[in-house]
Amino acid sequence: ETLFVVDSMTGQDAVNTAKEFNDRLDFNGVVLTKLDGDTRGGAALSIRTVVTKPIKFIGTGEKMEAIDVFHPARMADRILGMGDVVSLVEEAKKLEKKIRKNQFDFNDFYNQIQQIKKMGNIKDLASMIPGVGKAIRDVDIPEDAFKGVEAIIQSMTPKERSNPGILNTSRRQRIAKGSGTNIQEVNKLIKQFDQTRKMMQMMTGNKMAQMMSRMKGMPGMPKMPGM
């Protein structure tokens, strides 16, 4: 097949270029790149209309694993500003398998942050959760809320990200220095990561049901809905 690779950030120029190439080469489909930034991909609609050729793949990064099959419904959501919720759910399914095998690490944690950031403003996302909207109306959630966490994870070596258990005091001090934070912040993140991993393990499979059953039998525990 002959595929036309187009930069989604070039807008109308991408449409014009696609038309010219199609007139001369009659290519089979389009690969839309640079969808990892603020670009929503409106060019996708225009290109599809002008050249009447399918968009087959999209690129959301610089590596091979950042190339994905194009899904029209997800692109429509992106253009409308709704975020790629479906992709996040699929990522969660992949994570569940890793959690079951106790393989969830800082690489997965970092990737989840990137997925959430792609979906838009953190406060807007949180406000979609029933009962949360009013609660956070006057709360200031900065756009760079993940900045410190990202810096700490990026300051870890590949081995440290894959094996959080080796993060001793000297490693943590080096990470704090490299990320522009302090040892307390690094310790806090690692503690939160450990707690999150344990909680996620509890919630996989039948463990969540078992936990709820135990809670039901605890003295003074109020009756839970559906129990």
C-alpha positions as CSV (number, residue, x, y, z in Angstrom):
1,E,0.0,0.0,0.0
2,T,1.0,3.6,-0.5
3,L,0.3,5.6,2.7
4,F,0.4,9.4,2.9
5,V,1.8,10.6,6.3
6,V,0.5,14.0,7.3
7,D,1.4,16.3,10.2
8,S,-1.9,17.0,12.0
9,M,-0.6,20.3,13.3
10,T,-0.4,21.9,9.8
11,G,-4.2,22.2,9.4
12,Q,-5.4,23.3,6.0
13,D,-1.9,22.9,4.5
14,A,-2.1,19.2,5.3
15,V,-5.4,19.0,3.4
16,N,-3.9,20.8,0.4
17,T,-0.8,18.6,0.4
18,A,-2.9,15.5,0.7
19,K,-5.0,16.4,-2.3
20,E,-1.9,17.1,-4.4
21,F,-0.3,13.8,-3.5
22,N,-3.5,11.9,-4.1
23,D,-3.9,13.5,-7.5
24,R,-0.5,12.2,-8.5
25,L,-0.1,8.9,-6.6
26,D,-3.7,7.8,-5.8
27,F,-2.5,6.6,-2.4
28,N,-4.5,4.0,-0.3
29,G,-4.8,5.7,3.0
30,V,-3.5,8.3,5.5
31,V,-1.3,8.2,8.6
32,L,-2.0,11.2,10.9
33,T,0.9,12.2,13.1
34,K,1.6,14.5,16.1
35,L,-1.7,13.9,17.9
36,D,0.2,13.9,21.2
37,G,-0.1,17.6,21.8
38,D,-3.0,20.1,21.8
39,T,-4.0,19.3,18.2
40,R,-7.4,17.8,18.2
41,G,-7.2,16.4,14.7
42,G,-9.8,18.5,12.8
43,A,-7.6,18.0,9.7
44,A,-8.7,14.3,9.7
45,L,-12.2,15.2,8.7
46,S,-11.1,17.6,6.0
47,I,-8.6,15.1,4.5
48,R,-11.1,12.3,4.5
49,T,-13.6,14.5,2.7
50,V,-11.2,15.9,0.1
51,V,-9.3,12.8,-0.9
52,T,-12.0,10.2,0.0
53,K,-9.3,7.8,1.4
54,P,-9.4,6.2,4.8
55,I,-7.2,7.4,7.7
56,K,-5.6,4.1,8.7
57,F,-3.2,5.0,11.6
58,I,-2.4,7.8,14.0
59,G,0.8,8.7,15.7
60,T,0.9,10.0,19.3
61,G,4.6,10.0,19.9
62,E,8.1,9.4,18.4
63,K,8.4,5.7,18.9
64,M,6.9,2.7,17.0
65,E,4.6,1.8,19.9
66,A,3.1,5.3,19.7
67,I,1.5,4.3,16.3
68,D,-2.1,3.1,16.7
69,V,-5.0,2.0,14.5
70,F,-7.4,4.9,13.7
71,H,-10.8,4.8,15.4
72,P,-13.3,7.4,13.9
73,A,-15.4,7.5,17.0
74,R,-12.5,8.4,19.2
75,M,-11.3,11.1,16.8
76,A,-14.8,12.6,16.9
77,D,-14.6,12.7,20.7
78,R,-11.2,14.3,20.5
79,I,-12.4,17.0,18.1
80,L,-15.4,17.7,20.3
81,G,-13.1,18.0,23.3
82,M,-14.4,15.0,25.2
83,G,-11.1,13.2,25.5
84,D,-10.2,9.6,24.6
85,V,-12.0,7.8,27.4
86,V,-12.2,4.5,25.5
87,S,-8.4,4.4,25.2
88,L,-8.0,5.0,28.9
89,V,-10.4,2.1,29.7
90,E,-8.4,-0.2,27.3
91,E,-5.2,0.9,29.1
92,A,-6.8,0.0,32.4
93,K,-7.6,-3.5,31.2
94,K,-4.0,-4.0,30.2
95,L,-2.9,-2.7,33.6
96,E,-5.3,-5.2,35.4
97,K,-3.3,-8.1,34.0
98,K,0.0,-6.5,35.2
99,I,-1.5,-5.9,38.6
100,R,-2.6,-9.5,39.0
101,K,1.0,-10.5,38.3
102,N,2.3,-7.8,40.7
103,Q,4.1,-6.2,37.7
104,F,2.7,-2.7,38.0
105,D,5.6,-0.3,38.2
106,F,6.5,3.4,37.8
107,N,6.6,3.1,34.0
108,D,2.9,2.2,34.1
109,F,2.2,4.9,36.7
110,Y,3.9,7.5,34.4
111,N,2.0,6.3,31.3
112,Q,-1.3,6.7,33.2
113,I,-0.5,10.3,34.0
114,Q,0.1,11.0,30.3
115,Q,-3.2,9.4,29.4
116,I,-5.0,11.5,31.9
117,K,-3.3,14.7,30.7
118,K,-4.3,14.0,27.2
119,M,-8.0,14.0,28.3
120,G,-7.9,17.6,29.3
121,N,-8.1,19.9,32.3
122,I,-7.9,17.9,35.6
123,K,-10.6,20.0,37.3
124,D,-13.0,19.6,34.3
125,L,-12.4,15.8,34.4
126,A,-13.0,15.6,38.1
127,S,-16.2,17.7,37.9
128,M,-17.7,14.9,35.6
129,I,-17.7,12.5,38.6
130,P,-21.2,12.6,40.3
131,G,-21.1,14.5,43.5
132,V,-17.6,15.9,42.9
133,G,-18.5,18.9,40.7
134,K,-19.9,21.1,43.5
135,A,-17.3,20.0,46.0
136,I,-14.4,21.2,43.8
137,R,-16.1,24.3,42.4
138,D,-13.9,26.7,44.4
139,V,-10.8,24.5,44.6
140,D,-7.8,25.6,42.7
141,I,-6.3,22.7,40.8
142,P,-3.2,23.9,38.9
143,E,-2.6,22.8,35.3
144,D,0.8,21.5,36.3
145,A,-0.5,19.4,39.1
146,F,1.5,16.4,37.8
147,K,4.7,18.3,37.2
148,G,6.5,17.3,40.4
149,V,5.5,13.7,40.1
150,E,6.7,13.5,36.5
151,A,10.0,15.1,37.4
152,I,10.6,12.5,40.2
153,I,9.7,9.6,37.9
154,Q,11.9,10.9,35.1
155,S,14.8,11.2,37.5
156,M,14.7,7.5,38.1
157,T,16.8,5.0,36.1
158,P,14.9,2.5,33.9
159,K,15.8,-0.2,36.4
160,E,14.4,1.9,39.3
161,R,11.1,2.5,37.5
162,S,10.7,-1.2,36.8
163,N,11.8,-2.3,40.3
164,P,10.5,0.2,42.9
165,G,11.7,-2.1,45.7
166,I,15.3,-1.1,45.1
167,L,14.7,2.6,45.9
168,N,16.9,2.8,49.0
169,T,17.8,6.1,50.8
170,S,20.8,6.9,48.6
171,R,18.8,6.4,45.4
172,R,16.0,8.5,46.8
173,Q,18.4,11.3,47.6
174,R,19.8,11.2,44.1
175,I,16.3,11.3,42.6
176,A,15.3,14.3,44.8
177,K,18.4,16.2,43.6
178,G,17.8,15.3,40.0
179,S,14.1,16.2,40.0
180,G,14.5,19.5,41.9
181,T,12.4,18.3,44.8
182,N,13.3,17.1,48.3
183,I,13.6,13.7,49.9
184,Q,10.3,14.2,51.7
185,E,8.5,14.6,48.4
186,V,10.2,11.5,46.9
187,N,9.3,9.4,50.0
188,K,5.7,10.7,49.8
189,L,5.3,9.7,46.1
190,I,6.8,6.2,46.7
191,K,4.6,5.7,49.7
192,Q,1.5,6.7,47.7
193,F,2.6,4.5,44.8
194,D,2.9,1.5,47.2
195,Q,-0.5,2.2,48.7
196,T,-2.0,2.6,45.2
197,R,-0.5,-0.7,44.0
198,K,-1.8,-2.6,47.1
199,M,-5.2,-1.1,46.7
200,M,-5.3,-2.0,43.0
201,Q,-4.3,-5.6,43.9
202,M,-7.1,-5.8,46.4
203,M,-9.7,-4.6,43.8
204,T,-8.8,-7.1,41.1
205,G,-10.7,-10.4,40.7
206,N,-12.8,-11.5,43.7
207,K,-10.7,-9.7,46.3
208,M,-12.9,-6.6,46.3
209,A,-16.0,-8.8,47.0
210,Q,-14.1,-10.6,49.8
211,M,-13.1,-7.3,51.3
212,M,-16.7,-6.0,51.2
213,S,-17.8,-9.2,52.8
214,R,-15.4,-8.8,55.7
215,M,-16.5,-5.2,56.1
216,K,-20.1,-6.3,56.4
217,G,-19.2,-8.5,59.4
218,M,-17.3,-5.8,61.3
219,P,-19.0,-4.5,64.5
220,G,-20.6,-1.1,63.9
221,M,-20.2,-1.2,60.2
222,P,-23.2,0.4,58.5
223,K,-25.1,-1.7,55.9
224,M,-23.7,-1.1,52.4
225,P,-26.1,-0.7,49.4
226,G,-26.7,-4.1,47.8
227,M,-25.3,-6.1,50.7
